[in-house]
Amino acid sequence: MPTTTRSAVLWNHNEDWKIEEVVLDDPGPGEVLVEMRVAGMCHSDEHVVQGDMLIPHFPFIGGHEGSGVVTQVGPGVNSLEVGDHVSMSFIPACGRCKYCSTGRQSLCDEGAKLFDNQMMTRGLGDVSHTIGETEAARFAQLGTFSEHLLVSESSLVKVEKDLPFDAVALVSCGVATGWGSAVHRAKVKPGDNVAVIGVGGVGINAVQGAAMAGAKRVIAIDPVEFKREKAMEMGATHTYSSIEEAALAVPELTWGEMCDAVILVPGVVTGDMVEPALGLTAKGGTLVVTAIGNMMEGSADLNLFFLSMMNKSIKGTVFGSGNPRADIPALLSMYREGTLKLDELVTNRYKLDDVNQGYQDLRDGKNVRGVIDFS
């Protein structure tokens, strides 16, 4: 029997989320039905609302960070069974494509289908999620702002049942992306100087990752005072309210060396931020652009002479350039052993009906990470 569930749905850019009844098809081959427990309120969903991230299909069920319990499996599902606890991976990992098979699951070919209307497991015209007579799309083929999910097996990672659902949700996007930006993409080493520009739900975990990798100095830059204070709790050694303020202090702080790695994670990255961030980057250093910019913006300010003559690198990253099936369990193991802080990330909890308030709090700088608690 099809499942009827309540979901936070966006009908167009620059509108509020609306709670709608959505009908989910029964799980087909390779598909799983999940009852949600916790959904993280990531800034990427706000990018859709604001129109920075243009999507091809509305209505659109939000959410791509979450945890839940498997309630039903379709034919051919062999890695999960009813009762399993799962973390959602907003980048699926098929295990078969060139990128998965060479240890680059964050670039899985299935990622090309993330904003398709139909499920990855189905052909065109095979409807799986409907609001009345209208087919609904989902963020990253997930749509975690929903009491139940119908999702591909390749987007789920089984976790140990005694782990808190908050922790399981957070590592599925924000933690893995931020931590991996420092550890995987910037390749922070013991003794490095690292700057993180923007310490929200992703950047705060770049701070954690840099500190855990052994950075000598971890410099957190954010205009919101309480986020700077939180960054100090998570491993930052110095904080500044702006790139300009940091640019005055970092030369003396680092004996003129500047930062071996700079991780750029503001709410929305714009082209005029690149050159100031490169100004904080040392000779031979790396700038990692983790934050999302407007999809229609195609230019960035940078001095090409100094980029080449100082041997600097600019890198993008998705999912922190990690591997969901390896990184999610590894991060949860670090949490279990007390080396990775996750409980401290949750600033406020909301009911599904209060999703718009949660995002207003994000805009107002009140949340490091808000979560929707379905309990």
C-alpha positions as a Markdown table, in Angstrom:
| # | Residue | x | y | z |
|---|---|---|---|---|
| 1 | Met | 0.0 | 0.0 | 0.0 |
| 2 | Pro | 1.3 | 3.5 | -0.8 |
| 3 | Thr | 2.4 | 5.6 | 2.2 |
| 4 | Thr | 1.0 | 9.0 | 3.0 |
| 5 | Thr | 3.4 | 11.3 | 4.8 |
| 6 | Arg | 3.8 | 15.0 | 5.8 |
| 7 | Ser | 6.7 | 16.9 | 4.1 |
| 8 | Ala | 8.0 | 20.4 | 4.0 |
| 9 | Val | 7.6 | 21.4 | 0.3 |
| 10 | Leu | 8.8 | 24.4 | -1.7 |
| 11 | Trp | 6.5 | 25.4 | -4.6 |
| 12 | Asn | 8.9 | 28.0 | -6.0 |
| 13 | His | 12.0 | 30.1 | -5.2 |
| 14 | Asn | 11.6 | 32.9 | -2.7 |
| 15 | Glu | 8.6 | 31.3 | -1.0 |
| 16 | Asp | 8.1 | 29.7 | 2.4 |
| 17 | Trp | 8.1 | 26.0 | 3.0 |
| 18 | Lys | 4.6 | 24.5 | 3.2 |
| 19 | Ile | 3.6 | 21.3 | 5.0 |
| 20 | Glu | 1.9 | 19.1 | 2.5 |
| 21 | Glu | 0.6 | 15.5 | 2.4 |
| 22 | Val | 2.7 | 13.5 | 0.0 |
| 23 | Val | 1.9 | 10.0 | -1.2 |
| 24 | Leu | 4.9 | 7.7 | -1.6 |
| 25 | Asp | 4.8 | 4.6 | -3.8 |
| 26 | Asp | 5.7 | 1.2 | -2.4 |
| 27 | Pro | 9.5 | 0.5 | -2.6 |
| 28 | Gly | 10.4 | -0.9 | -6.0 |
| 29 | Pro | 13.7 | -2.7 | -6.9 |
| 30 | Gly | 16.6 | -1.2 | -5.1 |
| 31 | Glu | 14.4 | 1.1 | -3.0 |
| 32 | Val | 13.9 | 1.5 | 0.7 |
| 33 | Leu | 11.2 | 3.2 | 2.9 |
| 34 | Val | 12.6 | 5.0 | 5.9 |
| 35 | Glu | 10.9 | 6.6 | 8.9 |
| 36 | Met | 12.7 | 9.8 | 9.7 |
| 37 | Arg | 14.1 | 10.6 | 13.1 |
| 38 | Val | 16.2 | 13.7 | 12.7 |
| 39 | Ala | 16.8 | 16.0 | 9.7 |
| 40 | Gly | 19.6 | 18.6 | 9.7 |
| 41 | Met | 18.7 | 22.1 | 8.5 |
| 42 | Cys | 21.6 | 22.8 | 6.1 |
| 43 | His | 22.2 | 26.1 | 4.4 |
| 44 | Ser | 22.0 | 24.4 | 1.0 |
| 45 | Asp | 18.2 | 24.2 | 1.3 |
| 46 | Glu | 18.2 | 27.9 | 2.0 |
| 47 | His | 20.2 | 28.3 | -1.3 |
| 48 | Val | 17.2 | 26.8 | -3.1 |
| 49 | Val | 14.8 | 29.1 | -1.3 |
| 50 | Gln | 16.9 | 32.2 | -2.2 |
| 51 | Gly | 17.4 | 31.1 | -5.8 |
| 52 | Asp | 21.2 | 30.7 | -5.6 |
| 53 | Met | 20.7 | 27.0 | -6.4 |
| 54 | Leu | 18.3 | 26.7 | -9.4 |
| 55 | Ile | 16.4 | 23.5 | -9.6 |
| 56 | Pro | 14.6 | 22.1 | -12.6 |
| 57 | His | 11.4 | 20.8 | -10.9 |
| 58 | Phe | 8.8 | 22.1 | -8.4 |
| 59 | Pro | 7.1 | 21.2 | -6.1 |
| 60 | Phe | 10.3 | 20.3 | -4.2 |
| 61 | Ile | 10.6 | 18.4 | -0.9 |
| 62 | Gly | 13.5 | 19.9 | 1.1 |
| 63 | Gly | 16.2 | 18.3 | 3.2 |
| 64 | His | 19.3 | 16.2 | 2.4 |
| 65 | Glu | 20.8 | 15.6 | 5.9 |
| 66 | Gly | 19.2 | 13.1 | 8.2 |
| 67 | Ser | 18.8 | 9.8 | 10.0 |
| 68 | Gly | 16.1 | 7.3 | 10.3 |
| 69 | Val | 14.9 | 3.6 | 10.6 |
| 70 | Val | 14.2 | 1.3 | 7.7 |
| 71 | Thr | 10.6 | 0.2 | 7.7 |
| 72 | Gln | 10.3 | -1.6 | 4.3 |
| 73 | Val | 12.7 | -2.8 | 1.6 |
| 74 | Gly | 12.1 | -3.4 | -2.1 |
| 75 | Pro | 13.2 | -6.4 | -4.3 |
| 76 | Gly | 17.0 | -6.7 | -4.7 |
| 77 | Val | 17.9 | -4.7 | -1.6 |
| 78 | Asn | 20.7 | -6.7 | 0.1 |
| 79 | Ser | 22.6 | -4.3 | 2.3 |
| 80 | Leu | 19.7 | -3.2 | 4.5 |
| 81 | Glu | 16.7 | -4.8 | 6.3 |
| 82 | Val | 13.7 | -3.7 | 8.3 |
| 83 | Gly | 14.8 | -2.2 | 11.6 |
| 84 | Asp | 18.2 | -1.0 | 10.5 |
| 85 | His | 19.3 | 2.5 | 11.5 |
| 86 | Val | 20.6 | 4.6 | 8.6 |
| 87 | Ser | 22.4 | 7.9 | 7.8 |
| 88 | Met | 21.4 | 9.6 | 4.5 |
| 89 | Ser | 24.1 | 10.3 | 2.0 |
| 90 | Phe | 23.2 | 13.3 | -0.2 |
| 91 | Ile | 25.8 | 12.0 | -2.7 |
| 92 | Pro | 24.8 | 8.4 | -3.6 |
| 93 | Ala | 27.5 | 5.7 | -3.8 |
| 94 | Cys | 26.7 | 3.1 | -6.4 |
| 95 | Gly | 30.0 | 1.2 | -5.9 |
| 96 | Arg | 30.3 | 0.4 | -9.6 |
| 97 | Cys | 31.1 | 3.6 | -11.6 |
| 98 | Lys | 34.7 | 4.8 | -12.3 |
| 99 | Tyr | 34.7 | 7.2 | -9.4 |
| 100 | Cys | 33.3 | 4.9 | -6.7 |
| 101 | Ser | 35.6 | 2.1 | -7.8 |
| 102 | Thr | 38.6 | 4.3 | -7.5 |
| 103 | Gly | 37.8 | 5.6 | -4.0 |
| 104 | Arg | 36.1 | 8.9 | -5.1 |
| 105 | Gln | 32.5 | 8.2 | -4.0 |
| 106 | Ser | 31.7 | 11.9 | -3.6 |
| 107 | Leu | 31.9 | 12.0 | -7.5 |
| 108 | Cys | 29.6 | 9.0 | -8.1 |
| 109 | Asp | 28.0 | 9.1 | -11.5 |
| 110 | Glu | 24.6 | 8.7 | -9.9 |
| 111 | Gly | 25.1 | 12.3 | -8.6 |
| 112 | Ala | 24.1 | 13.5 | -12.1 |
| 113 | Lys | 20.5 | 12.4 | -11.2 |
| 114 | Leu | 20.2 | 14.3 | -7.9 |
| 115 | Phe | 17.7 | 16.8 | -9.1 |
| 116 | Asp | 15.8 | 14.6 | -11.5 |
| 117 | Asn | 12.1 | 14.3 | -10.9 |
| 118 | Gln | 12.0 | 10.5 | -11.1 |
| 119 | Met | 14.0 | 8.4 | -8.7 |
| 120 | Met | 17.5 | 7.2 | -9.7 |
| 121 | Thr | 16.1 | 3.6 | -9.7 |
| 122 | Arg | 13.3 | 4.3 | -12.2 |
| 123 | Gly | 12.7 | 5.4 | -15.7 |
| 124 | Leu | 11.0 | 8.5 | -17.0 |
| 125 | Gly | 7.3 | 8.8 | -16.2 |
| 126 | Asp | 7.4 | 6.3 | -13.4 |
| 127 | Val | 5.9 | 8.5 | -10.6 |
| 128 | Ser | 7.0 | 7.8 | -7.0 |
| 129 | His | 6.1 | 11.0 | -5.0 |
| 130 | Thr | 2.9 | 12.9 | -5.5 |
| 131 | Ile | 1.0 | 15.8 | -4.0 |
| 132 | Gly | -2.5 | 15.3 | -5.3 |
| 133 | Glu | -1.9 | 14.8 | -9.0 |
| 134 | Thr | 1.4 | 16.5 | -9.1 |
| 135 | Glu | 4.8 | 14.7 | -9.0 |
| 136 | Ala | 7.2 | 16.0 | -6.4 |
| 137 | Ala | 11.0 | 16.3 | -6.7 |
| 138 | Arg | 13.3 | 15.8 | -3.7 |
| 139 | Phe | 16.5 | 17.5 | -2.6 |
| 140 | Ala | 19.4 | 15.2 | -3.7 |
| 141 | Gln | 16.9 | 12.3 | -4.2 |
| 142 | Leu | 16.2 | 12.4 | -0.5 |
| 143 | Gly | 13.9 | 15.1 | 0.8 |
| 144 | Thr | 14.6 | 14.6 | 4.5 |
| 145 | Phe | 12.1 | 17.3 | 5.6 |
| 146 | Ser | 9.5 | 14.5 | 5.6 |
| 147 | Glu | 8.2 | 12.0 | 8.1 |
| 148 | His | 8.9 | 9.1 | 5.7 |
| 149 | Leu | 11.3 | 8.8 | 2.7 |
| 150 | Leu | 11.2 | 6.6 | -0.3 |
| 151 | Val | 14.9 | 6.4 | -1.3 |
| 152 | Ser | 17.5 | 4.4 | -3.3 |
| 153 | Glu | 19.6 | 1.9 | -1.4 |
| 154 | Ser | 22.7 | 3.7 | -2.8 |
| 155 | Ser | 21.8 | 6.8 | -0.8 |
| 156 | Leu | 21.7 | 5.1 | 2.6 |
| 157 | Val | 24.5 | 4.0 | 5.0 |
| 158 | Lys | 23.8 | 1.5 | 7.7 |
| 159 | Val | 25.0 | 2.6 | 11.2 |
| 160 | Glu | 25.1 | 1.0 | 14.7 |
| 161 | Lys | 21.8 | 1.1 | 16.5 |
| 162 | Asp | 23.0 | 2.6 | 19.8 |
| 163 | Leu | 24.2 | 5.8 | 18.2 |
| 164 | Pro | 22.1 | 8.9 | 18.8 |
| 165 | Phe | 20.0 | 9.9 | 15.8 |
| 166 | Asp | 21.3 | 13.5 | 16.1 |
| 167 | Ala | 24.9 | 12.4 | 15.5 |
| 168 | Val | 23.9 | 10.0 | 12.7 |
| 169 | Ala | 22.1 | 12.9 | 10.9 |
| 170 | Leu | 24.8 | 15.5 | 11.3 |
| 171 | Val | 27.6 | 13.4 | 9.8 |
| 172 | Ser | 25.5 | 12.8 | 6.6 |
| 173 | Cys | 26.3 | 16.3 | 5.2 |
| 174 | Gly | 27.6 | 19.2 | 7.3 |
| 175 | Val | 30.1 | 17.4 | 9.4 |
| 176 | Ala | 31.5 | 15.2 | 6.6 |
| 177 | Thr | 31.7 | 18.2 | 4.2 |
| 178 | Gly | 33.5 | 20.5 | 6.7 |
| 179 | Trp | 35.8 | 17.9 | 8.2 |
| 180 | Gly | 36.7 | 16.6 | 4.8 |
| 181 | Ser | 37.4 | 20.0 | 3.4 |
| 182 | Ala | 40.2 | 20.3 | 5.9 |
| 183 | Val | 41.4 | 16.7 | 6.1 |
| 184 | His | 40.7 | 15.3 | 2.6 |
| 185 | Arg | 40.8 | 18.3 | 0.3 |
| 186 | Ala | 43.2 | 20.8 | 2.0 |
| 187 | Lys | 45.3 | 17.9 | 3.3 |
| 188 | Val | 46.0 | 19.8 | 6.5 |
| 189 | Lys | 49.2 | 18.4 | 8.2 |
| 190 | Pro | 50.5 | 18.7 | 11.8 |
| 191 | Gly | 52.0 | 22.2 | 12.3 |
| 192 | Asp | 50.0 | 23.9 | 9.5 |
| 193 | Asn | 48.3 | 27.3 | 9.8 |
| 194 | Val | 44.7 | 27.1 | 8.7 |
| 195 | Ala | 42.0 | 29.7 | 8.3 |
| 196 | Val | 38.3 | 28.9 | 8.0 |
| 197 | Ile | 36.1 | 31.7 | 6.6 |
| 198 | Gly | 32.6 | 31.2 | 7.9 |
| 199 | Val | 31.9 | 28.9 | 10.9 |
| 200 | Gly | 28.3 | 27.8 | 10.5 |
| 201 | Gly | 27.2 | 24.2 | 10.3 |
| 202 | Val | 29.9 | 23.3 | 7.7 |
| 203 | Gly | 32.7 | 25.6 | 8.6 |
| 204 | Ile | 32.6 | 24.7 | 12.3 |
| 205 | Asn | 33.5 | 21.2 | 11.2 |
| 206 | Ala | 36.4 | 22.4 | 9.0 |
| 207 | Val | 37.7 | 23.9 | 12.3 |
| 208 | Gln | 37.3 | 20.5 | 14.0 |
| 209 | Gly | 39.0 | 18.7 | 11.1 |
| 210 | Ala | 41.9 | 21.1 | 11.0 |
| 211 | Ala | 42.5 | 20.8 | 14.7 |
| 212 | Met | 42.2 | 17.0 | 14.6 |
| 213 | Ala | 44.7 | 16.9 | 11.8 |
| 214 | Gly | 47.2 | 18.7 | 14.0 |
| 215 | Ala | 47.1 | 22.3 | 12.7 |
| 216 | Lys | 49.3 | 24.6 | 14.8 |
| 217 | Arg | 46.9 | 27.5 | 14.4 |
| 218 | Val | 43.2 | 27.3 | 13.4 |
| 219 | Ile | 41.9 | 30.8 | 12.6 |
| 220 | Ala | 38.1 | 31.1 | 12.5 |
| 221 | Ile | 36.6 | 34.1 | 10.7 |
| 222 | Asp | 32.9 | 35.0 | 11.1 |
| 223 | Pro | 30.9 | 38.2 | 11.8 |
| 224 | Val | 28.7 | 36.4 | 14.4 |
| 225 | Glu | 30.2 | 36.5 | 17.9 |
| 226 | Phe | 28.5 | 33.4 | 19.2 |
| 227 | Lys | 29.8 | 31.4 | 16.2 |
| 228 | Arg | 33.3 | 32.6 | 16.9 |
| 229 | Glu | 32.9 | 31.6 | 20.6 |
| 230 | Lys | 31.6 | 28.2 | 19.5 |
| 231 | Ala | 34.6 | 27.8 | 17.1 |
| 232 | Met | 37.0 | 28.2 | 20.1 |
| 233 | Glu | 35.2 | 25.3 | 21.8 |
| 234 | Met | 35.7 | 23.2 | 18.7 |
| 235 | Gly | 39.4 | 23.7 | 18.2 |
| 236 | Ala | 40.0 | 27.3 | 16.9 |
| 237 | Thr | 43.0 | 29.0 | 18.4 |
| 238 | His | 42.2 | 32.5 | 17.1 |
| 239 | Thr | 39.1 | 34.3 | 15.8 |
| 240 | Tyr | 38.4 | 37.4 | 13.8 |
| 241 | Ser | 35.1 | 39.0 | 12.6 |
| 242 | Ser | 36.1 | 39.6 | 9.0 |
| 243 | Ile | 38.7 | 38.7 | 6.4 |
| 244 | Glu | 39.9 | 42.3 | 6.6 |
| 245 | Glu | 40.5 | 42.1 | 10.3 |
| 246 | Ala | 42.3 | 38.7 | 9.9 |
| 247 | Ala | 44.5 | 40.1 | 7.1 |
| 248 | Leu | 45.9 | 42.7 | 9.5 |
| 249 | Ala | 46.7 | 40.1 | 12.2 |
| 250 | Val | 47.7 | 36.9 | 10.4 |
| 251 | Pro | 51.1 | 38.1 | 9.0 |
| 252 | Glu | 52.4 | 38.8 | 12.5 |
| 253 | Leu | 50.6 | 35.8 | 14.0 |
| 254 | Thr | 52.2 | 33.4 | 11.5 |
| 255 | Trp | 55.7 | 35.1 | 11.3 |
| 256 | Gly | 54.9 | 36.2 | 7.8 |
| 257 | Glu | 54.1 | 32.7 | 6.5 |
| 258 | Met | 50.3 | 33.2 | 6.2 |
| 259 | Cys | 48.0 | 30.1 | 6.1 |
| 260 | Asp | 48.9 | 26.8 | 4.5 |
| 261 | Ala | 45.2 | 26.2 | 3.9 |
| 262 | Val | 42.3 | 28.5 | 3.7 |
| 263 | Ile | 38.8 | 27.0 | 3.6 |
| 264 | Leu | 36.1 | 29.4 | 2.3 |
| 265 | Val | 32.7 | 28.6 | 3.8 |
| 266 | Pro | 30.5 | 31.7 | 4.0 |
| 267 | Gly | 26.7 | 31.4 | 3.8 |
| 268 | Val | 26.9 | 32.3 | 0.0 |
| 269 | Val | 30.3 | 32.5 | -1.7 |
| 270 | Thr | 30.7 | 35.3 | -4.2 |
| 271 | Gly | 33.5 | 36.0 | -6.7 |
| 272 | Asp | 34.8 | 39.0 | -4.9 |
| 273 | Met | 35.7 | 36.8 | -1.9 |
| 274 | Val | 38.3 | 34.7 | -3.8 |
| 275 | Glu | 41.2 | 37.3 | -3.9 |
| 276 | Pro | 40.9 | 38.3 | -0.2 |
| 277 | Ala | 40.9 | 34.6 | 0.7 |
| 278 | Leu | 44.0 | 34.0 | -1.5 |
| 279 | Gly | 45.6 | 37.0 | 0.3 |
| 280 | Leu | 45.5 | 34.9 | 3.5 |
| 281 | Thr | 46.9 | 31.9 | 1.7 |
| 282 | Ala | 50.6 | 31.1 | 2.0 |
| 283 | Lys | 53.0 | 30.5 | -0.9 |
| 284 | Gly | 52.4 | 27.0 | -2.1 |
| 285 | Gly | 49.2 | 27.0 | -0.1 |
| 286 | Thr | 45.7 | 25.8 | -0.9 |
| 287 | Leu | 42.3 | 27.7 | -1.0 |
| 288 | Val | 39.4 | 25.2 | -0.7 |
| 289 | Val | 36.1 | 26.7 | -1.9 |
| 290 | Thr | 33.5 | 24.7 | 0.0 |
| 291 | Ala | 30.5 | 27.1 | 0.1 |
| 292 | Ile | 28.0 | 27.3 | -2.7 |
| 293 | Gly | 27.7 | 30.3 | -4.9 |
| 294 | Asn | 24.9 | 31.4 | -7.1 |
| 295 | Met | 24.7 | 29.0 | -10.1 |
| 296 | Met | 24.5 | 32.0 | -12.5 |
| 297 | Glu | 27.6 | 33.7 | -11.3 |
| 298 | Gly | 30.5 | 32.9 | -13.6 |
| 299 | Ser | 33.4 | 35.2 | -12.6 |
| 300 | Ala | 35.8 | 35.6 | -9.7 |
| 301 | Asp | 38.4 | 38.2 | -8.8 |
| 302 | Leu | 41.9 | 36.9 | -8.5 |
| 303 | Asn | 45.4 | 38.1 | -9.4 |
| 304 | Leu | 46.6 | 35.5 | -11.9 |
| 305 | Phe | 50.2 | 36.6 | -11.7 |
| 306 | Phe | 50.4 | 35.9 | -8.0 |
| 307 | Leu | 48.4 | 32.7 | -8.3 |
| 308 | Ser | 51.1 | 31.2 | -10.5 |
| 309 | Met | 54.2 | 33.0 | -9.1 |
| 310 | Met | 53.3 | 32.0 | -5.6 |
| 311 | Asn | 52.3 | 28.4 | -6.6 |
| 312 | Lys | 48.9 | 28.6 | -4.9 |
| 313 | Ser | 46.0 | 26.2 | -5.6 |
| 314 | Ile | 42.3 | 26.8 | -5.7 |
| 315 | Lys | 40.1 | 23.7 | -5.2 |
| 316 | Gly | 36.4 | 22.9 | -5.1 |
| 317 | Thr | 34.9 | 20.2 | -3.0 |
| 318 | Val | 31.7 | 18.2 | -2.6 |
| 319 | Phe | 31.0 | 16.1 | 0.5 |
| 320 | Gly | 34.5 | 17.2 | 1.6 |
| 321 | Ser | 36.0 | 15.1 | -1.2 |
| 322 | Gly | 35.3 | 12.0 | 0.9 |
| 323 | Asn | 33.7 | 8.6 | 0.6 |
| 324 | Pro | 30.2 | 8.4 | 2.3 |
| 325 | Arg | 30.4 | 4.6 | 2.9 |
| 326 | Ala | 33.7 | 5.0 | 4.7 |
| 327 | Asp | 33.6 | 8.5 | 6.1 |
| 328 | Ile | 30.1 | 8.3 | 7.8 |
| 329 | Pro | 31.0 | 5.2 | 9.9 |
| 330 | Ala | 34.5 | 6.6 | 10.6 |
| 331 | Leu | 33.2 | 10.0 | 11.8 |
| 332 | Leu | 30.7 | 8.2 | 14.1 |
| 333 | Ser | 33.5 | 6.1 | 15.5 |
| 334 | Met | 35.5 | 9.2 | 16.3 |
| 335 | Tyr | 32.3 | 10.6 | 18.0 |
| 336 | Arg | 31.9 | 7.4 | 20.0 |
| 337 | Glu | 35.6 | 7.7 | 21.2 |
| 338 | Gly | 35.1 | 11.3 | 22.1 |
| 339 | Thr | 37.5 | 12.9 | 19.6 |
| 340 | Leu | 34.8 | 14.4 | 17.3 |
| 341 | Lys | 32.2 | 16.8 | 18.9 |
| 342 | Leu | 28.7 | 16.4 | 17.5 |
| 343 | Asp | 26.3 | 17.0 | 20.3 |
| 344 | Glu | 27.7 | 20.5 | 20.7 |
| 345 | Leu | 26.7 | 21.4 | 17.2 |
| 346 | Val | 22.9 | 21.3 | 17.7 |
| 347 | Thr | 21.8 | 24.8 | 18.5 |
| 348 | Asn | 18.0 | 24.5 | 18.3 |
| 349 | Arg | 15.4 | 21.8 | 17.7 |
| 350 | Tyr | 12.2 | 22.3 | 15.7 |
| 351 | Lys | 9.1 | 20.4 | 14.8 |
| 352 | Leu | 8.5 | 19.8 | 11.1 |
| 353 | Asp | 5.7 | 22.5 | 11.2 |
| 354 | Asp | 8.3 | 25.0 | 12.4 |
| 355 | Val | 10.7 | 24.6 | 9.5 |
| 356 | Asn | 10.3 | 28.3 | 8.4 |
| 357 | Gln | 11.2 | 29.5 | 11.9 |
| 358 | Gly | 14.3 | 27.4 | 11.9 |
| 359 | Tyr | 15.5 | 28.9 | 8.6 |
| 360 | Gln | 14.7 | 32.4 | 9.9 |
| 361 | Asp | 16.9 | 31.7 | 12.9 |
| 362 | Leu | 19.6 | 30.6 | 10.5 |
| 363 | Arg | 19.3 | 33.9 | 8.6 |
| 364 | Asp | 19.5 | 35.8 | 11.9 |
| 365 | Gly | 22.7 | 34.0 | 12.9 |
| 366 | Lys | 21.2 | 32.1 | 15.8 |
| 367 | Asn | 22.0 | 28.6 | 14.6 |
| 368 | Val | 25.2 | 26.7 | 14.1 |
| 369 | Arg | 23.0 | 23.7 | 13.2 |
| 370 | Gly | 19.2 | 23.6 | 13.7 |
| 371 | Val | 17.6 | 20.2 | 13.4 |
| 372 | Ile | 14.0 | 18.9 | 12.8 |
| 373 | Asp | 13.3 | 16.4 | 15.5 |
| 374 | Phe | 10.5 | 14.0 | 14.3 |
| 375 | Ser | 10.1 | 12.4 | 17.8 |
